[in-house]
Amino acid sequence: MYYVRYLVRYLQNEVLVLPSRVIVLVFVASLLAFPLLTQDPNILRTLIVTALFSLYAVSWDLLSGYTGQVSLGHALFFGSGAYASALLSSHLSLPPYATVPAGAAVATAAGLLVGLPCLRLRKHYLALATLAFPIMLTGFVLAFPGFSGGEGGVWRIARLTSTRVAEYYLILGVALGAVVVLWRVVESRVGLIFHAIREDETAARALGINTVRYKLLAFALSGLTAGAAGALYAHSSAARIVAPGVVLSLFMSFQPVIWTIFGGAATIYGPITGVFVLYPLLDTLNVVIPKYRMLVFALLVLLILRFMPQGISTWIRDAIERVCPSCRVRNIATRRACRACGAPLQAQSPR
């Protein structure tokens, strides 16, 4: 009963006081209850891939949105996790509960290996350097077709579960848990340091912050998260094979950039919003108007960038909430006084 009362108090005092948190609560509850409404395999497949790509997009946001280390070759982490897990499953017949952590570990190591030579690079030099790494990994895959499968990819990959509903809940649970952990990281002192590095790395170093250590930490966490998403993707029912043209393509590297900018960078929930809006939309357009799907997709992204440059989720949040000028606590836009310190809010415009 104690935990029930604690949960009720937390919901009343921390969640239900802000519309954005209520939206998140309803969204998560809807995802958890969705298989109770329908178990259509195509819809569940779309949601499974969307959940995995949400985790992938959040990993890019952690590295590029929060820390400012812009990566245009993020498919390296997703692909290395997918390939490591798929190869272990195909060649050694290891179960997914062993190969998925191994794939995430390989991607973490890849994050550190990429971070080390890129520590002194900034802006477009860093972006171009990261773009080279998935191309190098693709060349390695094609050079050893007997081991990696070459262009044909890796087959005979064990599935996560025997049913799609169980797979849906497993992947959704992992994605939600990882997002909560990353949210706690960016809300901690580490997140503040990431922000400081993004805004002015020289000033952060002058304050005694070991920027090298924290940038490597950002690369490692980003690689771990993207690698876990890639490894789960390799074992999911959505992936028949793991091939370089799928998991290491340039489009796979650019997708998290589009999702994050569309939803709102440096927010954690922004990339998730971008994926859950854009991926199902593109999947639907591919069925309804396959010839014009990319045109409609591009126009939608351009409209959002034009009228909501901070991202659609940030725009919605700032329209329904405002920040107290005294204590910086967020309040619902209709309040006249801050819920924390009582300072007047009526004259403040939404931020």
C-alpha positions in Angstrom: 0.0 0.0 0.0 2.9 2.3 0.7 4.1 2.1 -2.9 0.6 2.6 -4.2 0.2 5.8 -2.1 3.6 7.0 -3.2 2.7 6.4 -6.9 -0.6 8.3 -6.5 1.2 11.3 -4.8 3.8 11.3 -7.5 1.2 11.3 -10.2 -0.7 14.1 -8.5 2.3 16.3 -7.7 4.7 15.7 -10.6 2.8 14.3 -13.6 -0.7 15.6 -13.7 0.3 19.2 -13.0 1.7 19.7 -16.6 0.0 18.9 -19.9 3.2 17.7 -21.5 3.6 15.0 -18.8 0.0 14.0 -19.1 0.5 13.6 -22.9 3.5 11.3 -22.2 1.5 9.3 -19.7 -1.4 8.8 -22.1 1.0 8.0 -24.9 2.9 5.3 -22.9 -0.4 3.8 -21.6 -1.7 3.7 -25.2 1.3 1.8 -26.4 1.0 -0.7 -23.5 -2.7 -1.3 -24.2 -2.5 -1.4 -28.0 -2.3 -5.2 -28.4 -5.5 -5.4 -26.4 -7.3 -3.5 -29.2 -5.7 -5.3 -32.2 -3.0 -7.8 -32.9 -2.7 -7.2 -36.6 0.9 -8.4 -37.5 1.5 -5.5 -39.9 0.5 -2.8 -37.4 2.6 -4.5 -34.6 5.5 -4.7 -37.0 5.3 -1.0 -37.7 5.2 -0.2 -34.0 8.1 -2.5 -33.2 10.3 -0.8 -35.8 9.1 2.6 -34.6 10.1 1.8 -31.0 13.5 0.6 -32.1 14.1 3.6 -34.3 13.0 5.8 -31.4 15.8 4.4 -29.4 18.2 4.9 -32.3 17.1 8.6 -32.7 17.5 9.2 -29.0 21.1 7.9 -29.2 21.8 10.5 -31.9 20.2 13.3 -29.9 22.3 12.4 -26.9 25.5 12.8 -28.9 24.6 15.6 -31.3 21.7 17.4 -29.7 23.0 17.6 -26.1 26.8 17.4 -26.6 27.1 19.1 -30.0 29.2 16.3 -31.5 27.3 16.2 -34.8 27.4 12.7 -36.4 26.5 12.0 -40.0 27.6 8.4 -39.7 25.5 7.1 -36.9 24.6 4.0 -38.9 28.0 2.7 -37.8 26.7 2.1 -34.3 23.3 0.7 -35.4 24.9 -1.5 -38.0 27.8 -2.7 -35.8 25.3 -3.8 -33.1 23.1 -5.5 -35.7 26.0 -7.3 -37.5 27.7 -8.4 -34.3 24.4 -9.9 -32.9 23.5 -11.4 -36.3 26.9 -13.0 -36.9 27.0 -14.5 -33.4 23.5 -15.9 -33.9 24.2 -17.2 -37.4 27.7 -18.7 -36.9 27.7 -19.8 -33.3 23.9 -20.3 -32.8 23.9 -18.2 -29.7 20.5 -17.2 -28.3 19.3 -13.5 -28.5 19.8 -12.9 -24.7 23.5 -13.5 -25.3 23.9 -11.8 -28.7 22.0 -8.6 -28.0 24.2 -7.5 -25.1 27.3 -8.5 -27.2 26.1 -6.4 -30.1 25.5 -3.4 -27.7 29.0 -3.9 -26.3 30.6 -4.0 -29.8 28.7 -0.7 -30.7 29.9 0.8 -27.4 33.5 0.0 -28.3 32.9 1.4 -31.8 31.7 4.6 -30.1 34.9 4.9 -28.2 37.0 4.1 -31.3 35.3 6.8 -33.3 35.4 9.3 -30.4 39.1 9.0 -29.9 40.3 10.3 -33.3 37.4 12.8 -33.5 38.1 14.6 -30.2 40.0 17.5 -31.8 37.5 17.9 -34.6 34.5 20.3 -34.6 31.5 21.3 -36.7 31.6 20.1 -40.3 35.0 18.5 -39.9 33.6 16.2 -37.2 30.5 15.5 -39.3 32.5 14.5 -42.3 34.8 12.4 -40.3 32.0 10.4 -38.7 30.5 9.9 -42.2 33.5 7.9 -43.2 33.2 5.2 -40.6 30.1 3.4 -41.8 31.5 3.5 -45.3 34.6 1.8 -43.9 32.6 -0.8 -42.2 30.6 -1.5 -45.4 33.9 -2.0 -47.2 35.0 -4.5 -44.6 31.7 -6.4 -44.8 32.0 -6.6 -48.6 35.6 -7.6 -48.4 34.9 -10.8 -46.5 31.6 -12.2 -47.9 32.3 -15.7 -46.6 32.1 -14.5 -43.1 29.8 -11.5 -43.3 27.5 -12.6 -46.1 28.6 -9.7 -48.4 25.9 -7.8 -50.2 23.4 -10.6 -49.5 23.7 -10.1 -45.8 23.4 -12.4 -42.8 20.6 -15.0 -42.7 19.4 -17.6 -40.2 19.1 -15.2 -37.3 17.2 -16.4 -34.3 14.0 -14.5 -33.4 13.5 -12.8 -30.0 10.3 -14.5 -29.2 7.9 -17.0 -30.7 5.0 -14.5 -31.0 4.8 -11.0 -32.3 2.9 -9.7 -29.3 5.6 -10.9 -26.9 8.2 -9.4 -29.2 6.3 -6.1 -29.1 6.2 -6.0 -25.3 9.8 -7.0 -25.0 11.1 -4.3 -27.4 8.8 -1.7 -26.0 9.9 -2.5 -22.5 13.6 -2.2 -23.4 13.0 1.0 -25.3 11.1 2.6 -22.4 13.6 1.5 -19.9 16.5 2.9 -21.9 14.8 6.2 -22.5 14.1 6.6 -18.8 17.8 5.9 -18.0 19.0 8.4 -20.7 16.5 11.0 -19.4 17.9 10.6 -15.9 21.4 11.0 -17.3 20.7 14.2 -19.2 18.8 15.7 -16.2 21.8 15.1 -14.0 25.1 16.9 -13.6 26.4 14.9 -16.6 23.6 16.5 -18.8 24.6 20.0 -17.6 28.2 19.3 -18.7 27.0 18.0 -22.0 25.1 21.3 -22.5 28.2 23.3 -21.5 30.4 21.4 -24.0 27.9 22.1 -26.8 27.6 25.8 -26.0 31.3 26.6 -25.4 33.8 23.8 -25.0 36.7 26.3 -24.3 34.8 27.9 -21.5 33.9 24.5 -20.1 37.6 23.5 -20.1 38.5 26.8 -18.4 36.1 25.8 -15.5 38.1 22.6 -15.0 35.8 20.2 -16.8 37.5 17.3 -18.4 35.8 17.7 -21.8 37.7 14.8 -23.4 36.3 12.4 -20.8 32.7 13.6 -21.2 32.8 13.6 -25.0 34.0 10.0 -24.9 31.2 9.2 -22.4 28.7 10.7 -24.9 30.1 8.6 -27.8 30.0 5.5 -25.6 26.5 6.0 -24.4 25.3 6.9 -27.9 27.0 3.8 -29.3 25.6 1.6 -26.6 22.0 2.8 -27.2 22.2 2.7 -31.0 23.9 -0.7 -30.8 21.2 -2.1 -28.6 18.6 -0.9 -31.0 20.5 -2.5 -34.0 20.9 -5.8 -32.2 17.3 -6.0 -31.3 16.4 -5.0 -34.8 18.5 -7.9 -36.2 16.5 -10.4 -34.1 13.1 -8.8 -34.6 10.5 -10.2 -37.0 10.8 -6.9 -39.0 14.3 -7.8 -40.2 14.6 -10.9 -42.5 18.3 -10.3 -43.1 21.0 -7.9 -41.9 22.6 -6.4 -45.0 24.9 -3.4 -45.5 22.4 -1.8 -47.8 19.9 -1.7 -45.0 21.7 -1.1 -41.6 24.8 0.7 -42.9 23.3 2.9 -45.7 23.6 6.7 -45.8 19.9 6.9 -45.5 20.1 5.0 -42.2 22.7 7.6 -41.0 20.5 10.6 -42.0 17.2 9.3 -40.7 18.0 10.1 -37.0 19.0 13.6 -38.0 15.7 14.2 -39.7 13.6 12.6 -36.9 15.4 14.6 -34.2 15.2 18.0 -35.9 11.6 17.3 -36.8 10.7 16.5 -33.2 13.0 18.8 -31.3 16.7 18.4 -30.5 18.2 18.1 -27.0 14.9 17.0 -25.5 14.9 13.2 -25.5 11.1 13.2 -26.2 11.6 15.2 -29.4 13.3 12.3 -31.4 10.6 9.9 -30.2 7.9 12.3 -31.4 9.7 12.6 -34.7 9.9 8.8 -35.2 6.3 8.1 -34.1 5.0 10.8 -36.5 7.3 10.3 -39.5 8.0 6.6 -39.7 4.3 5.4 -39.7 3.4 8.2 -42.0 6.1 7.2 -44.5 5.0 3.6 -44.2 1.4 4.6 -44.9 2.4 6.8 -47.8 4.3 3.9 -49.3 1.0 2.0 -49.6 -1.3 4.9 -50.5 0.8 7.0 -52.9 4.1 5.1 -53.4 5.2 7.4 -56.3 4.8 10.6 -54.4 5.6 9.5 -50.8 9.1 11.1 -50.6 7.7 14.3 -52.1 5.0 14.5 -49.4 7.5 13.5 -46.7 10.0 16.2 -47.8 7.3 18.9 -47.9 6.1 18.0 -44.4 9.6 18.2 -43.0 10.2 21.6 -44.8 7.0 23.0 -43.4 7.9 22.0 -39.9 11.4 23.5 -40.2 9.9 26.7 -41.6 7.1 27.3 -39.0 8.4 25.3 -36.1 12.2 25.5 -36.2 12.7 24.2 -32.7 10.7 21.0 -33.5 7.1 20.1 -33.3 7.2 18.7 -29.8 9.0 21.8 -28.5 6.5 24.1 -30.2 3.5 22.2 -28.7 5.1 22.2 -25.2 5.8 26.0 -25.4 2.2 26.6 -26.6 0.6 24.9 -23.6 3.2 25.7 -20.9 5.3 28.6 -19.7 8.4 29.0 -17.6 8.3 30.9 -14.3 10.7 33.9 -14.5 11.7 33.5 -10.9 12.2 29.8 -10.2 12.3 28.4 -13.8 9.6 25.8 -13.0 7.2 25.0 -15.9 3.5 25.7 -15.5 0.4 25.2 -17.5 -0.2 28.2 -19.8 -3.5 29.1 -18.2 -2.1 29.6 -14.7 -1.8 33.2 -13.4 0.8 32.3 -10.7 3.7 29.8 -10.5 2.7 26.5 -8.8 6.1 26.5 -7.0 6.9 30.0 -5.9 3.7 32.0 -6.6 5.4 34.5 -8.9 2.9 36.1 -11.5 2.9 34.4 -14.9 0.2 36.3 -16.8 2.5 38.8 -18.4 5.0 36.1 -19.5 4.8 34.8 -23.1 5.3 31.1 -23.7 8.8 30.0 -24.3 
